[in-house]
Amino acid sequence: MLLDRDSFQREGALLLEGALSVMGVETYRKLLGATYRGAGQRLTQPKPALLDAIMASGGLCSIASKLEGEPLRPVRLLLFDKSESVNWAVDWHQDRVLPLAREYSQPGFDRWTSKSGVPHVEPPSSLSERMVTLRVHLDDSGPTNAPLKTLPGSHQMGRLPVEAVAREVRRIRPVVHTAHTGDVLALKTLIVHASERAKEPQRRRVLHIDFAPPDALPEGLDWSFSLPNN
Ligand SMILES: O=C(O)CCC(=O)C(=O)O
């Protein structure tokens, strides 16, 4: 698979068509099977088998690391499961929170919250800027089935206050990322993004994985889950 790293770093988004084979999609669907509970769900303690699949040689973690040009590890997993019965819109925003093992005061790490019982924090933008997100499409997301939209280049603006997000939405022409089952949409984690309610809703499962450099946390802070064999 050709990874256009320059374009990814400039635009902040790159669709990797057919990154997962039919078997690969089936593997991820099975690994996530029992986890589906509709809408968005945080996978706060991902199963070792799921992490093994992500960390497998040439797998998703390798793709994320190649796109960033440094080794990364998965640090946050979410499952979005839109369907006829569960259909919602997400307004323009940046993904800025990291789940961590425990709250501990460090300069630049602020706005601690608890989500699904796990401490989350906004890290300094110097850390977020080194992160990559992969959205693994386990179903089609065509033009009427809530494709993700991004504002190209907005990941280079650091942490944006709400009013600045609104300003960039008026200024930058959005890109709509339709995708097929098995496609992986790679994002720079800080990119401003949104999605509409599906106009013709069908099931649309997306495994969302944020990756960060393993050594990016200062002393006293730790990732919220460890990797198998770590
Ligand atoms: O999958 C979606 O529709 C929205 C996802 C989203 O907002 C996010 O990844 O932060």
The ligand as an SDF file (V2000), in Angstrom:
LIG
                    3D

 10  9  0  0  0  0  0  0  0  0999 V2000
  -18.1090    8.7630   13.4980 O   0  0  0  0  0  0  0  0  0  0  0  0
  -18.6830    9.8460   13.6240 C   0  0  0  0  0  0  0  0  0  0  0  0
  -19.7100   10.1030   13.0220 O   0  0  0  0  0  0  0  0  0  0  0  0
  -18.1560   10.9450   14.4870 C   0  0  0  0  0  0  0  0  0  0  0  0
  -16.9220   10.6200   15.1380 C   0  0  0  0  0  0  0  0  0  0  0  0
  -16.3490   11.7180   15.9100 C   0  0  0  0  0  0  0  0  0  0  0  0
  -16.8810   12.7220   16.1090 O   0  0  0  0  0  0  0  0  0  0  0  0
  -15.0320   11.5900   16.4560 C   0  0  0  0  0  0  0  0  0  0  0  0
  -14.3150   10.7070   16.0080 O   0  0  0  0  0  0  0  0  0  0  0  0
  -14.6700   12.3910   17.3050 O   0  0  0  0  0  0  0  0  0  0  0  0
  1  2  2  0
  2  3  1  0
  2  4  1  0
  4  5  1  0
  5  6  1  0
  6  7  2  0
  6  8  1  0
  8  9  2  0
  8 10  1  0
M  END
$$$$
